[in-house]
């Protein structure tokens, strides 16, 4: 499945036909959501004891180093990741979904 299937609103033919097409900001957000969906899919497939692998993917999702005493048990989901603020001594149990862009 290609990314174009998820972003038909940016079709040049629609724009030429005078249809309302959302701009670059929407496209950037859409690309981020797709990228984070791929990262969380990888994260949730890791063996539970692969703490280093989990930390590396979470840092990529959040866009910064993890606090030393943050615990996140997969499966974990977020739509964007860059707007999440998770500090020291935070525990996120299995199955949590954060909608940091949508909300």
N, C-alpha and C positions, 0 to 999 in steps of 0.2 A: 504494500500500500504506500503510495507516495504522499508527501506532505501537501502537494497541490490539491489533493482531494479534500483536505481539511480547511483549505483557505480559498474557496471559490469566490469569495466576496472581492478578491483582488483581480478578478478576470478583466483584462483590458477591453474585451468585447462588451462587458457590462458597463464599464466606464464610458466607452464610446457611444453606447446606446442611451446615455444619460441616467443610468441607474445610480442610486446612491451607493458609493463605495467608501468604506472606511479607510483612513489614512495610514501612514507609516507607523504611527504609535500603536495602532491596533495590530498591525502586522508584526511588530516587534514583540508585543505581548503574546500574540498567538504562537510565534516561534519559541518564545521562552516556555510557554505552557507545554508545547510538544517536546522540547528538550528535557524539561523536568519530568515529564511523564516517562520518557525513556530512562532517565536516571533512577527514578523511584522503582521502575520495573526491575532494573538491575539490582538495586539495593535489596528489594524484597525477595530476590532469588538466592542471595548469598547464604551460606551456612550460618547458623545462629552464632557460632563461636568465632566467626571471622570479624573480629572487632576492628582490625586495621582496615579491612576492605570497606566495612560499614562507615567508619570515620572518614575515609577518603571520599566516598560518594556523598556523604552528608555535607562535607565541606564544599564540594562542588555544587550541591543543591542550594546551600545557604549562602554561598559566595564569600565565605570567610572561615577562619579557623574555629573549631568547636571549643566551647568552654571545657576545661579539664574534667569537670564533674557533671557532665550532661549525659543522661542515659536515654536512649531511644530504642525501643524494642519494635522490630518490624512485625507485621507490615506497617509501613508508614507512607502517607500520601500527602502531597501538597500540590497546589496548582501553579505556584510561582517560586516560592522559596526565599527570594531575596528580601522579602519584607517580614520574615519571621525573626523575632528576637527571643532567643532561648539562652538563659543565663546559667550560672553555676547552680548545682543541686536541683536541676529540673529533671523530672522523670516523665517520659511520654510512653504510655503503655501501648500494647499491640492494637493495631487497627485504627489508630487516630488519623483523621483527615483534617488538614489545615487549609483553609481557603484564604490565603493571605492576599491574593490579588482581587478575588471576587468580592470579598467582604470589606 
